[in-house]
């Protein structure tokens, strides 16, 4: 990466997050599909050869892989013979420190004997469908941030800013990427206490993402972004609680609407506010609603800065961890998950920093997001408290799913760097079904207050 490009990115990041960003010119948009992928990633590898060139040789199920889409089959590894090139440990940490986040470094400092990062060969073999690429190009030419950062003018079906110029643009890529438009799953949560004891949670979750509905592909980004329904099965004290919510595309004119069914009173009530740092049901209060997928919801409480692009070791092509042969007892260990099931690669990421605005409240005073350049999605994050002290580190194990011809968020881990405990979130390894994606069986009628009551009963 040339120094002039880095300086330009940093300068762009200093622009006020709320200002409408200039559209990309035609000459720059012409780079998409040439030296850039259709969603803006650099096609070339790095000069050291440790990041490979983008091949994009596969779309959907790779040749020879046995996979049935839309039925909840667990992910199948297209790289079963890959072995780690090396592992990063406390002993060789300094050699790789420049490619690690501050949260990763703290984990090495606190867990020098057991924590390690297994690094695998880089793989960049999957591509998006042509229809997604066409919309991404149109967005590059026409998309812009509006309403002081609380909405975007863009088209559904692809990330809005393939060539981001500011922090708020990069953030919207993470909020509005190409991903599943239907998702149904029963998932487990493990609250691993500092001493190693585990409190378990379980919930059924259904999501309907209108921005990726094939029937709405290419239409303006307006109306409802997505619907969600979450029904708690464990722990027992929360069993039967059901939340339904509707997420707007314009946070300036609308807000996230949510209803809760309480099995104790057998009543449904509308929640005055839902999101931000409220606790997520089923996680024993250890995970905030807006930390799901590292950040979601309205960006209103933070100023967002594009720090730049850098090479980092992040989870990628995470198939092994999601196999139905993986047992929770083998994966979930005291202090951190078993590294044997993790796969990291050296990849380029966009670094986006959110700083809490003066006069706004949130338990996180700053959050740093690391967005994989090949997808635009946040894959790793460091969270700081109101005093500016590093508090949490989290990462998501993403994998390419033939169900959706895009990347899907699998199991994630959230570490409390103060207490030493962590949350293993979105576990489905021992479930009969993995995520059921794009089956096409979800409708808005399934996300109403009455639907919450029915699900609770």
C-alpha positions in Angstrom: 0.0 0.0 0.0 1.6 3.3 -1.1 2.1 6.0 1.5 0.1 8.6 -0.6 -2.9 6.3 -0.5 -2.6 5.9 3.3 -2.4 9.6 3.9 -5.4 10.2 1.7 -7.4 7.7 3.7 -6.5 9.3 7.0 -7.4 12.7 5.6 -10.8 11.4 4.5 -11.3 10.0 7.9 -11.0 13.4 9.5 -14.1 14.7 7.6 -17.1 15.2 9.8 -19.1 11.9 9.9 -22.3 13.7 9.5 -21.5 15.6 6.2 -22.7 14.2 3.0 -19.8 12.6 1.2 -19.0 13.3 -2.4 -19.9 10.6 -4.8 -17.1 8.6 -6.5 -16.2 9.8 -9.9 -16.7 7.7 -13.0 -12.9 7.2 -13.5 -12.6 5.9 -9.9 -15.7 3.7 -10.3 -14.1 2.1 -13.4 -11.5 0.5 -11.1 -14.3 -1.8 -9.8 -13.9 -5.2 -11.5 -10.4 -4.3 -12.7 -7.7 -3.6 -10.1 -10.4 -3.6 -7.4 -13.0 -6.3 -6.9 -16.6 -5.4 -7.6 -17.0 -4.4 -3.9 -13.8 -2.4 -3.7 -11.2 -4.7 -2.3 -7.7 -4.6 -3.8 -7.4 -7.6 -6.2 -3.6 -7.8 -5.9 -1.9 -9.5 -3.1 0.7 -7.8 -0.9 4.3 -7.3 -1.9 5.4 -10.0 0.5 3.1 -12.6 -0.9 1.5 -13.2 2.5 -1.9 -11.9 1.2 -2.8 -13.7 -2.0 -4.3 -12.2 -5.1 -8.1 -12.3 -5.3 -9.1 -15.2 -7.6 -12.9 -15.1 -7.4 -12.9 -18.5 -9.0 -15.9 -19.8 -7.2 -19.5 -18.7 -6.8 -21.9 -20.9 -4.8 -20.8 -24.4 -4.0 -17.2 -25.2 -5.1 -16.8 -28.2 -7.4 -16.7 -31.5 -5.6 -18.2 -30.2 -2.4 -21.4 -32.0 -1.3 -23.7 -29.3 0.0 -27.5 -28.8 -0.1 -28.5 -25.1 0.2 -31.4 -23.7 2.3 -31.9 -26.8 4.6 -29.6 -25.9 7.5 -26.6 -28.1 6.6 -23.6 -27.3 8.6 -20.8 -25.5 6.7 -18.5 -27.8 4.7 -14.8 -26.8 4.5 -13.5 -26.3 0.9 -10.0 -26.3 2.3 -9.9 -29.5 4.4 -6.2 -30.1 3.7 -4.9 -26.7 4.8 -2.6 -26.7 7.8 -1.4 -23.7 9.9 1.7 -22.0 8.5 2.6 -21.0 12.1 1.1 -19.8 15.3 1.4 -16.5 17.0 2.2 -16.9 20.7 3.4 -14.7 23.6 6.9 -15.8 22.7 6.9 -14.5 19.1 4.4 -11.7 19.6 6.7 -8.8 18.9 7.4 -10.2 15.4 3.7 -9.8 14.5 2.6 -7.0 16.8 2.0 -4.5 13.9 -0.6 -6.9 12.5 -2.6 -7.3 15.7 -5.2 -5.3 17.5 -4.7 -3.9 21.0 -7.3 -6.4 22.3 -5.4 -9.3 20.8 -2.2 -8.1 22.4 -3.9 -7.9 25.8 -5.1 -11.5 25.5 -1.5 -12.6 24.9 -0.4 -10.6 28.0 -3.0 -12.1 30.2 -2.9 -15.6 28.8 0.7 -16.2 27.8 0.8 -19.9 28.3 -2.4 -21.0 26.4 -3.6 -18.2 24.1 -2.4 -18.5 20.5 -3.4 -17.5 17.0 -3.1 -20.2 14.3 -2.3 -18.6 11.0 -3.4 -20.4 7.8 -2.7 -19.7 4.1 -4.8 -16.8 2.8 -7.7 -17.8 0.5 -9.7 -15.3 -1.6 -11.5 -17.6 -3.9 -15.2 -16.7 -3.6 -17.0 -14.0 -5.5 -20.4 -12.3 -5.5 -23.0 -12.8 -8.2 -22.9 -10.4 -11.2 -26.2 -8.8 -10.0 -24.6 -7.8 -6.7 -21.6 -6.3 -8.6 -23.9 -4.2 -10.9 -25.6 -2.7 -7.9 -22.3 -2.1 -6.1 -21.0 -0.2 -9.1 -24.2 1.9 -9.3 -23.9 2.7 -5.6 -20.3 3.8 -6.1 -21.5 6.4 -8.6 -24.6 7.5 -6.8 -24.7 6.6 -3.0 -24.2 9.2 -0.4 -24.7 9.7 3.3 -27.7 11.8 4.2 -29.6 13.2 7.2 -26.4 14.1 9.1 -25.2 10.5 9.0 -28.5 8.8 10.0 -29.4 7.5 6.5 -28.0 6.7 3.1 -29.2 7.3 -0.4 -28.3 4.0 -2.2 -29.7 0.9 -3.8 -30.6 -2.4 -2.1 -28.6 -5.6 -2.8 -25.0 -4.6 -2.3 -22.9 -2.6 0.1 -23.5 1.2 -0.5 -19.8 2.4 -0.6 -17.4 0.1 -2.4 -14.8 2.8 -2.2 -15.4 4.4 1.2 -14.1 7.9 1.9 -15.2 8.4 5.5 -15.8 6.5 8.7 -19.6 6.7 8.4 -19.5 5.3 4.8 -17.4 2.3 5.9 -19.7 1.8 8.8 -22.7 1.6 6.5 -20.9 -1.0 4.5 -20.9 -3.1 7.6 -24.6 -2.3 8.4 -25.8 -2.9 4.8 -23.6 -5.6 3.2 -24.6 -8.5 0.9 -25.8 -11.2 3.2 -28.8 -13.5 3.9 -32.3 -12.1 3.5 -33.8 -15.0 5.5 -32.2 -16.6 8.5 -33.6 -19.0 11.0 -31.5 -20.7 13.7 -31.6 -22.1 17.2 -28.3 -21.0 18.8 -26.5 -21.5 22.1 -24.6 -19.0 24.2 -21.9 -19.9 26.7 -21.1 -17.4 29.4 -17.7 -18.6 30.5 -16.9 -17.3 34.0 -13.4 -16.4 35.0 -13.0 -19.7 36.9 -14.1 -21.8 33.9 -17.7 -22.5 35.0 -20.3 -22.0 32.2 -23.8 -20.6 32.3 -25.7 -21.6 29.2 -28.2 -19.7 27.1 -30.3 -20.7 24.1 -32.6 -18.8 21.8 -34.4 -19.2 18.5 -33.7 -16.4 16.1 -35.4 -15.3 12.8 -34.2 -12.4 10.7 -35.8 -11.0 7.5 -33.5 -8.5 5.7 -35.3 -6.5 3.2 -32.2 -4.9 1.8 -31.1 -8.3 0.4 -34.5 -9.7 -0.7 -34.0 -10.6 -4.4 -37.4 -9.1 -5.1 -36.2 -5.7 -3.9 -32.7 -5.9 -5.4 -31.8 -2.6 -7.0 -34.6 -0.6 -5.4 -33.9 2.5 -3.3 -32.8 2.1 0.3 -36.0 3.1 2.0 -38.6 1.7 4.4 -37.8 -1.1 6.8 -34.2 -2.4 6.8 -34.9 -5.7 8.6 -37.1 -7.6 11.0 -36.0 -9.8 13.9 -37.6 -12.2 16.3 -35.7 -13.6 19.3 -37.3 -16.2 21.6 -35.3 -17.3 24.7 -35.2 -21.0 25.7 -32.4 -20.7 28.3 -31.6 -19.7 31.0 -34.8 -20.8 32.8 -35.3 -17.5 34.4 -35.6 -15.8 30.9 -37.4 -18.7 29.2 -40.4 -17.6 27.1 -39.3 -14.0 26.7 -39.8 -13.0 23.0 -38.7 -9.8 21.3 -39.7 -8.7 17.9 -38.2 -5.6 16.2 -38.3 -3.6 13.0 -35.2 -1.7 12.0 -35.6 1.4 9.8 -33.3 2.5 7.0 -33.6 6.1 7.9 -32.8 6.7 11.6 -33.5 10.4 11.3 -37.2 10.0 10.5 -37.8 6.6 12.2 -36.5 4.6 15.1 -36.1 0.9 15.8 -39.5 -0.4 17.0 -39.6 -3.4 19.3 -42.1 -5.3 21.4 -41.6 -7.8 24.2 -43.7 -10.7 25.3 -43.3 -11.5 29.1 -44.4 -15.0 29.9 -44.9 -14.0 33.6 -47.6 -11.5 32.8 -48.5 -13.1 29.4 -48.6 -9.6 27.9 -47.0 -7.9 25.0 -45.7 -4.4 25.5 -44.0 -2.0 23.2 -40.5 -1.1 24.4 -39.8 2.6 24.7 -36.2 2.0 23.4 -34.5 -1.1 22.1 -30.8 -1.4 21.2 -27.6 0.4 22.1 -26.1 -0.9 25.4 -29.2 -2.7 26.6 -28.5 -6.4 27.5 -29.2 -9.0 24.9 -31.7 -11.6 26.0 -30.2 -15.1 26.7 -26.6 -13.9 27.3 -27.0 -13.4 31.1 -26.7 -9.6 30.5 -23.1 -9.9 29.3 -23.7 -8.9 25.7 -25.2 -5.6 24.6 -27.9 -5.5 21.8 -25.7 -3.3 19.6 -22.7 -5.5 19.9 -24.3 -8.3 17.9 -22.2 -8.5 14.7 -20.0 -6.0 16.6 -22.2 -3.1 15.8 -25.8 -2.7 14.7 -28.5 -0.1 14.9 -28.4 3.7 14.7 -24.9 5.3 14.4 -26.2 8.4 16.2 -24.3 8.2 19.4 -20.8 8.1 18.0 -18.5 10.1 15.7 -17.1 7.7 13.2 -13.6 8.1 11.7 -11.9 6.1 9.0 -8.4 5.5 10.4 -7.2 3.8 7.3 -6.4 0.4 5.8 -3.9 -2.0 7.3 -2.9 -5.7 7.2 -4.1 -7.7 10.2 -4.5 -11.3 11.4 -8.3 -11.8 11.5 -10.6 -14.9 11.5 -11.3 -16.0 7.9 -12.7 -19.0 6.0 -13.9 -20.3 9.4 -15.4 -23.7 8.4 -13.8 -26.1 10.8 -15.2 -24.4 13.9 -18.7 -24.8 12.6 -18.7 -28.5 11.7 -21.3 -30.7 13.3 -18.6 -32.9 14.6 -17.3 -30.2 17.0 -18.4 -30.7 20.6 -18.9 -27.8 22.9 -16.7 -29.5 25.6 -13.8 -29.5 23.2 -14.3 -26.0 21.9 -15.3 -24.0 25.0 -12.3 -23.9 27.4 -11.5 -21.7 30.4 -10.3 -18.1 29.4 -10.6 -18.6 25.6 -11.9 -21.1 23.0 -9.7 -23.9 21.9 -7.3 -22.5 19.2 -7.4 -25.9 17.4 -10.7 -24.9 15.9 -9.8 -21.3 14.9 -8.5 -20.2 11.5 -6.8 -16.8 11.1 -5.4 -15.3 7.9 -3.4 -12.1 7.1 -5.9 -9.9 5.4 -6.4 -6.2 4.6 -9.0 -4.4 6.8 -10.6 -1.0 7.0 -10.2 0.4 10.5 -13.1 2.5 11.7 -13.1 4.2 15.1 -16.3 5.3 16.8 -16.0 7.9 19.7 -19.0 8.6 21.9 -20.4 12.0 21.3 -20.5 14.6 24.1 -23.9 14.5 25.8 -24.6 10.9 24.7 -24.6 7.8 27.0 -23.2 4.4 26.3 -21.1 1.9 28.3 -18.5 1.9 25.5 -16.8 5.3 25.2 -15.0 4.1 22.1 -15.2 1.1 19.7 -12.7 0.2 17.0 -14.1 -1.9 14.2 -12.0 -3.9 11.7 -13.8 -4.5 8.4 -12.6 -7.2 6.0 -12.0 -5.4 2.7 -13.3 -8.4 0.7 -16.8 -8.1 2.3 -17.1 -4.7 4.0 -18.3 -6.5 7.2 -16.9 -6.0 10.7 -15.0 -9.2 11.7 -13.2 -8.0 14.8 -13.5 -5.1 17.4 -11.9 -3.6 20.4 -14.2 -1.9 23.0 -13.1 0.9 25.4 -14.9 2.1 28.5 -15.9 5.7 29.2 -12.4 6.4 30.7 -10.7 5.3 27.5 -9.5 2.0 29.0 -9.5 -1.1 26.8 -12.3 -3.3 28.1 -13.4 -5.9 25.6 -12.2 -7.7 22.5 -14.4 -9.6 20.1 -14.3 -11.4 16.8 -16.7 -13.2 14.4 -15.9 -16.4 12.5 -17.2 -15.7 9.0 -17.5 -18.2 6.2 -18.8 -18.1 2.6 -22.2 -19.8 2.4 -23.4 -21.2 -0.9 -27.0 -20.7 0.5 -26.6 -16.9 0.0 -23.6 -16.6 -2.4 -22.1 -14.3 0.3 -20.3 -14.4 3.7 -22.2 -15.4 6.8 -21.5 -14.5 10.5 -21.0 -17.7 12.4 -19.9 -18.2 16.0 -18.4 -15.2 17.8 -16.5 -14.6 21.0 -16.6 -11.6 23.3 -13.8 -11.3 25.9 -14.0 -9.3 29.1 -10.4 -8.2 29.5 -10.9 -7.1 33.1 -12.6 -10.2 34.6 -11.1 -12.8 32.3 -14.5 -14.3 31.3 -15.9 -14.5 27.8 -19.1 -15.1 25.9 -19.3 -17.7 23.1 -22.2 -16.5 21.0 -24.1 -18.0 18.1 -23.1 -21.6 18.8 -24.8 -24.2 16.6 -22.2 -27.0 16.3 -24.2 -29.5 18.4 -27.5 -28.5 17.0 -29.3 -30.8 14.5 -29.5 -27.9 12.0 -27.1 -25.1 11.3 -28.4 -21.7 10.0 -31.3 -22.1 7.6 -30.5 -19.3 5.1 -32.6 -17.9 2.2 -35.2 -20.5 2.4 -37.7 -17.8 1.6 -40.2 -18.7 4.3 -40.2 -15.6 6.4 -42.7 -12.7 6.0 -43.3 -9.4 7.8 -46.4 -10.9 9.5 -44.1 -13.2 11.5 -42.6 -10.2 13.3 -45.6 -8.5 14.7 -46.6 -8.1 18.4 -49.2 -10.9 18.0 -46.4 -13.1 16.5 -44.4 -12.5 19.6 -47.3 -13.6 21.8 -47.7 -16.8 19.7 -44.0 -17.6 19.8 -44.0 -17.1 23.6 -46.8 -19.5 24.1 
